[in-house]
Amino acid sequence: MWDKVSFVRRGRLRTQILENLIRPNNPTDLAKRLNSHRPTVSQAIAVLMAHNLVKRLNPHEKNISLYEITADGLKVLKQVKGMKERFAADSD
């Protein structure tokens, strides 16, 4: 699991995507919310899917893809957030 935590921590956008996929969402809306480009968000989602951190909810739909964080993704996100909080407390 720690390799996945490290992987997510190395990319700020990956962390933001996981945080925003607590509820189902699509790449276009995520890109707007994260002030990023849709292809960049789509590529990051594909990599997160390859690590089993995100899943596509409607694989047969052609027009709008909906994604959500997986159980593994939630565990990783919890660790990432905990590390951020510890580092912030240590720097005070």
LOMAR-912377 format. One line per 8 residues: number of its first residue (from 1); their letters; for each residue x, y, z of N, C-alpha, C, O. Coordinates in Angstrom, 3 decimals. Example, Ala and Ser with C-alpha at 12.3 -4.5 7.8 and 13.67 -1.06 7.14 Angstrom:
! LOMAR-912377
1 = AS = 13.190:-5.690:7.800:12.300:-4.500:7.800:13.200:-3.300:7.800:14.236:-3.319:8.465; 12.850:-2.250:7.080:13.670:-1.060:7.140:12.900:0.030:7.870:13.409:1.138:8.039
END
This chain:
! LOMAR-912377
1 = MWDKVSFV = 0.818:-1.203:0.000:0.000:0.000:0.000:0.854:1.256:0.000:0.465:2.265:-0.590; 2.008:1.214:0.649:2.817:2.427:0.773:3.370:2.893:-0.567:3.645:4.079:-0.751; 3.533:1.958:-1.505:3.952:2.381:-2.833:2.870:3.211:-3.505:3.172:4.139:-4.255; 1.603:2.880:-3.239:0.492:3.671:-3.788:0.398:5.026:-3.105:0.116:6.030:-3.759; 0.629:5.066:-1.811:0.624:6.344:-1.081:1.714:7.248:-1.642:1.474:8.429:-1.897; 2.889:6.709:-1.831:3.997:7.476:-2.390:3.665:7.974:-3.788:3.932:9.128:-4.121; 3.082:7.100:-4.606:2.697:7.462:-5.963:1.720:8.634:-5.974:1.886:9.574:-6.752; 0.716:8.583:-5.123:-0.287:9.658:-5.073:0.332:10.952:-4.555:0.049:12.030:-5.078
9 = RRGRLRTQ = 1.169:10.850:-3.539:1.793:12.046:-2.961:2.699:12.765:-3.943:2.870:13.981:-3.850; 3.281:12.033:-4.883:4.181:12.651:-5.856:3.449:13.529:-6.863:4.083:14.300:-7.583; 2.133:13.422:-6.923:1.367:14.220:-7.872:0.225:14.955:-7.203:-0.745:14.334:-6.769; 0.329:16.251:-7.116:-0.715:17.049:-6.456:-2.077:16.818:-7.120:-3.093:16.709:-6.434; -2.094:16.745:-8.461:-3.354:16.539:-9.176:-3.973:15.188:-8.819:-5.194:15.084:-8.709; -3.155:14.161:-8.638:-3.674:12.846:-8.260:-4.408:12.917:-6.928:-5.493:12.355:-6.776; -3.816:13.604:-5.977:-4.458:13.762:-4.669:-5.768:14.523:-4.806:-6.781:14.135:-4.223; -5.750:15.601:-5.574:-6.962:16.404:-5.762:-8.068:15.598:-6.438:-9.238:15.715:-6.075
17 = ILENLIRP = -7.698:14.790:-7.408:-8.699:13.965:-8.087:-9.314:12.972:-7.110:-10.535:12.826:-7.065; -8.492:12.294:-6.335:-9.037:11.352:-5.352:-9.971:12.050:-4.374:-11.033:11.522:-4.045; -9.587:13.225:-3.911:-10.430:13.983:-2.981:-11.777:14.325:-3.610:-12.803:14.340:-2.930; -11.767:14.597:-4.903:-12.995:15.011:-5.588:-13.799:13.847:-6.150:-14.882:14.059:-6.696; -13.297:12.631:-6.030:-14.059:11.481:-6.496:-14.709:10.713:-5.352:-15.093:9.556:-5.518; -14.834:11.348:-4.200:-15.599:10.753:-3.106:-17.036:10.561:-3.599:-17.693:9.575:-3.263; -17.506:11.505:-4.390:-18.789:11.387:-5.082:-18.492:11.214:-6.565:-17.518:11.782:-7.060; -19.301:10.449:-7.286:-19.048:10.252:-8.721:-18.929:11.583:-9.467:-19.640:12.546:-9.182
25 = NNPTDLAK = -18.016:11.600:-10.421:-17.792:12.814:-11.198:-17.214:12.431:-12.549:-16.818:11.285:-12.764; -17.168:13.401:-13.462:-16.619:13.158:-14.791:-15.404:14.063:-15.019:-15.245:15.068:-14.327; -14.551:13.715:-15.977:-13.310:14.474:-16.193:-13.522:15.948:-16.533:-12.733:16.793:-16.111; -14.561:16.266:-17.278:-14.807:17.656:-17.655:-15.086:18.522:-16.431:-14.499:19.591:-16.266; -15.990:18.045:-15.575:-16.318:18.810:-14.364:-15.134:18.859:-13.398:-14.896:19.880:-12.752; -14.395:17.757:-13.302:-13.203:17.753:-12.444:-12.177:18.767:-12.940:-11.588:19.496:-12.141; -11.964:18.817:-14.239:-10.989:19.754:-14.806:-11.371:21.191:-14.480:-10.510:21.999:-14.132; -12.639:21.509:-14.589:-13.102:22.864:-14.251:-12.865:23.156:-12.772:-12.356:24.219:-12.419
33 = RLNSHRPT = -13.233:22.213:-11.912:-13.096:22.407:-10.471:-11.630:22.540:-10.057:-11.301:23.305:-9.151; -10.755:21.791:-10.728:-9.340:21.772:-10.353:-8.503:22.749:-11.163:-7.282:22.808:-11.015; -9.164:23.511:-12.015:-8.479:24.492:-12.858:-7.345:23.822:-13.652:-6.198:24.270:-13.647; -7.717:22.743:-14.325:-6.772:21.972:-15.108:-7.384:21.689:-16.471:-8.535:22.046:-16.724; -6.625:21.055:-17.341:-7.124:20.703:-18.668:-7.746:19.312:-18.616:-7.243:18.428:-17.922; -8.842:19.119:-19.351:-9.542:17.844:-19.348:-8.644:16.671:-19.752:-8.678:15.631:-19.093; -7.833:16.807:-20.827:-6.964:15.672:-21.165:-5.975:15.309:-20.049:-5.651:14.137:-19.861; -5.504:16.307:-19.321:-4.584:16.064:-18.205:-5.295:15.285:-17.106:-4.744:14.337:-16.547
41 = VSQAIAVL = -6.517:15.690:-16.805:-7.309:15.009:-15.773:-7.642:13.585:-16.226:-7.549:12.643:-15.440; -8.026:13.432:-17.481:-8.348:12.104:-18.006:-7.145:11.168:-17.937:-7.281:9.993:-17.597; -5.982:11.693:-18.258:-4.763:10.883:-18.199:-4.452:10.475:-16.753:-4.085:9.330:-16.492; -4.602:11.416:-15.822:-4.358:11.117:-14.408:-5.354:10.072:-13.899:-4.986:9.188:-13.126; -6.607:10.174:-14.329:-7.618:9.187:-13.927:-7.244:7.806:-14.457:-7.378:6.811:-13.744; -6.778:7.741:-15.700:-6.380:6.459:-16.282:-5.256:5.808:-15.477:-5.257:4.596:-15.264; -4.306:6.617:-15.035:-3.195:6.082:-14.238:-3.702:5.641:-12.859:-3.274:4.610:-12.341; -4.601:6.413:-12.274:-5.179:6.029:-10.983:-5.991:4.738:-11.109:-6.001:3.915:-10.194
49 = MAHNLVKR = -6.666:4.567:-12.239:-7.406:3.322:-12.485:-6.439:2.141:-12.579:-6.725:1.060:-12.064; -5.313:2.344:-13.228:-4.318:1.275:-13.369:-3.778:0.828:-12.013:-3.330:-0.308:-11.861; -3.823:1.722:-11.036:-3.372:1.398:-9.675:-4.540:0.968:-8.772:-4.370:0.809:-7.563; -5.722:0.782:-9.369:-6.915:0.349:-8.639:-7.340:1.346:-7.558:-7.836:0.949:-6.504; -7.144:2.633:-7.823:-7.531:3.672:-6.873:-8.824:4.361:-7.291:-9.487:5.006:-6.478; -9.174:4.219:-8.561:-10.376:4.829:-9.139:-11.033:3.787:-10.029:-10.357:2.964:-10.645; -12.371:3.832:-10.089:-13.086:2.928:-10.992:-14.085:3.719:-11.830:-14.610:4.749:-11.406; -14.328:3.206:-13.022:-15.328:3.814:-13.896:-16.671:3.173:-13.575:-16.783:1.949:-13.514
57 = LNPHEKNI = -17.679:3.997:-13.373:-18.988:3.510:-12.966:-19.852:3.084:-14.147:-20.735:2.240:-13.993; -19.608:3.653:-15.315:-20.442:3.367:-16.479:-19.586:3.007:-17.696:-19.507:3.788:-18.645; -18.953:1.851:-17.681:-18.005:1.501:-18.748:-18.615:1.379:-20.141:-17.892:1.460:-21.133; -19.921:1.187:-20.235:-20.542:1.020:-21.547:-21.088:2.328:-22.119:-21.504:2.369:-23.277; -21.091:3.375:-21.335:-21.574:4.685:-21.788:-20.514:5.329:-22.671:-19.334:5.337:-22.318; -20.920:5.864:-23.802:-19.974:6.469:-24.749:-19.814:7.979:-24.534:-18.748:8.526:-24.820; -20.844:8.657:-24.040:-20.832:10.123:-23.995:-20.193:10.720:-22.748:-19.348:11.610:-22.848; -20.585:10.244:-21.595:-20.065:10.818:-20.348:-19.543:9.689:-19.463:-20.277:8.756:-19.140
65 = SLYEITAD = -18.293:9.778:-19.080:-17.682:8.785:-18.197:-17.770:9.270:-16.759:-17.395:10.401:-16.448; -18.261:8.413:-15.897:-18.344:8.740:-14.474:-17.361:7.872:-13.700:-17.268:6.664:-13.919; -16.635:8.506:-12.798:-15.613:7.815:-12.018:-15.855:8.035:-10.537:-16.478:9.013:-10.123; -15.341:7.089:-9.745:-15.460:7.175:-8.290:-14.226:6.525:-7.668:-13.617:5.633:-8.258; -13.876:6.972:-6.502:-12.741:6.409:-5.782:-13.089:4.985:-5.312:-14.236:4.714:-4.957; -12.109:4.088:-5.311:-12.318:2.716:-4.838:-12.037:2.638:-3.339:-11.598:3.610:-2.726; -12.298:1.468:-2.760:-11.989:1.258:-1.342:-10.484:1.415:-1.106:-10.069:2.020:-0.118; -9.670:0.869:-2.014:-8.213:1.057:-1.903:-7.853:2.529:-2.002:-6.985:3.014:-1.276
73 = GLKVLKQV = -8.518:3.235:-2.900:-8.271:4.664:-3.063:-8.585:5.447:-1.796:-7.866:6.381:-1.438; -9.664:5.061:-1.120:-10.019:5.726:0.142:-8.951:5.501:1.205:-8.611:6.419:1.952; -8.420:4.273:1.276:-7.368:3.975:2.247:-6.115:4.796:1.965:-5.499:5.351:2.876; -5.750:4.862:0.688:-4.565:5.638:0.298:-4.791:7.114:0.592:-3.913:7.776:1.145; -5.956:7.637:0.227:-6.248:9.050:0.466:-6.196:9.375:1.957:-5.699:10.433:2.341; -6.700:8.485:2.790:-6.657:8.700:4.243:-5.213:8.812:4.718:-4.896:9.679:5.533; -4.338:7.947:4.219:-2.925:8.003:4.591:-2.270:9.288:4.102:-1.500:9.916:4.830; -2.579:9.678:2.862:-1.994:10.898:2.295:-2.415:12.111:3.120:-1.585:12.955:3.458
81 = KGMKERFA = -3.692:12.195:3.441:-4.179:13.323:4.247:-3.545:13.322:5.636:-3.188:14.380:6.156; -3.405:12.145:6.238:-2.772:12.045:7.549:-1.331:12.511:7.511:-0.870:13.178:8.437; -0.615:12.169:6.453:0.780:12.596:6.321:0.865:14.112:6.156:1.738:14.757:6.737; -0.038:14.672:5.367:-0.046:16.129:5.178:-0.281:16.839:6.505:0.374:17.835:6.811; -1.222:16.317:7.292:-1.529:16.934:8.585:-0.334:16.828:9.539:-0.035:17.776:10.266; 0.341:15.688:9.538:1.520:15.530:10.419:2.630:16.457:10.006:3.278:17.063:10.859; 2.870:16.583:8.698:3.933:17.470:8.229:3.597:18.927:8.536:4.488:19.706:8.875; 2.341:19.299:8.424:1.926:20.663:8.726:2.106:20.952:10.217:2.543:22.039:10.594
89 = ADSD = 1.767:19.971:11.064:1.927:20.154:12.514:3.402:20.247:12.896:3.771:21.010:13.789; 4.237:19.472:12.223:5.679:19.482:12.527:6.335:20.797:12.126:7.329:21.205:12.727; 5.785:21.459:11.118:6.397:22.700:10.642:5.986:23.911:11.471:6.567:24.987:11.328; 4.990:23.744:12.335:4.539:24.872:13.193:5.439:25.091:14.372:5.195:25.991:15.175
END
